[in-house]
Amino acid sequence: MGSEKMAAIRVMVADDHEAARRGLRSVLAGDPELEVMCEAASGEEAVQKAQELRPDIILLDISLPGRSGIQAAATIRAVSPESRIIFVSQHDSAQIAKEALGVGGYGYVVKSDAGHDLLAAIKAARDGRTFVSRTLVARGWKSVSRTV
């Protein structure tokens, strides 16, 4: 066995609630491949940090002050095109999830499912696949194919 270490997947957590960021960090702490490199509390801050730091994965809340997560995602795709966005939201609406994936999101995780689905969503995004939370799948989510 060599000592070569696989590069960590660098993650940014963007949510306006400290408790939510802490909860997401605790889920991510269970995977040694993941490194939370920064946090953001608004859409503007998420865009700025994405441009500056270019994280591999961005966990992006939809309900952010100022610029919503969906609005921020469109700008992030332009300033850090290699970053893969996973929306993490309390909204469990298929319509909102479709809108989020339509602006370039790789995944949509309902916050109540994060403990079960977040790590799988990150792996899927890393591998170029779309991931949707179990709550939406249980409601009959029709998959959308990714053309990236």
Order of alpha helices (4+ residues) and beta strands (2+ residues): beta-alpha-beta-alpha-beta-alpha-beta-alpha-beta-alpha-beta-alpha
